[in-house]
Amino acid sequence: MSYSIESKLGDLLDNEQTKAILEKHMPGISTHPQIGMGRGFPLSVVANFSGGLITKEILEKVNAELAALG
């Protein structure tokens, strides 16, 4: 399975490799109190509701690392 910022946040958090990438760029995302609400949505959509914490630049870096997993 290939991953991207269009993958559901829950799928990204349930995989140790992809979770590590998210934590690298967004420390604490996996333990955020409201993370449960976003698990069913793509990371790109969750970013829209992050209040600016997940920037376009962060999404680009995360997407590149996810794509590199092949």
C-alpha positions, -999 to 999 in steps of 0.1 A, spaced: 0 0 0 13 34 -9 8 64 14 3 101 9 -13 131 26 -45 118 9 -43 87 31 -67 86 61 -50 99 92 -60 67 111 -42 46 85 -11 67 88 -12 65 126 -18 27 127 14 20 107 47 24 127 67 38 97 42 64 87 34 73 123 71 80 128 71 104 98 41 122 112 57 125 146 89 138 131 72 167 114 42 172 138 54 162 173 26 149 195 1 144 167 -6 108 177 -14 117 213 -33 150 206 -66 150 226 -87 156 195 -69 132 171 -98 107 173 -121 130 154 -97 132 125 -88 96 120 -113 90 93 -102 119 72 -72 124 48 -43 142 64 -47 170 39 -82 176 52 -72 174 88 -47 201 81 -75 225 72 -88 222 108 -55 224 125 -56 262 131 -25 266 110 -4 241 129 -1 218 99 12 241 72 15 235 35 53 232 39 48 204 65 24 186 43 49 188 14 77 173 35 54 146 49 41 137 15 76 134 1 87 111 29 55 90 26 61 86 -12 97 75 -6 84 45 14 72 31 -20 
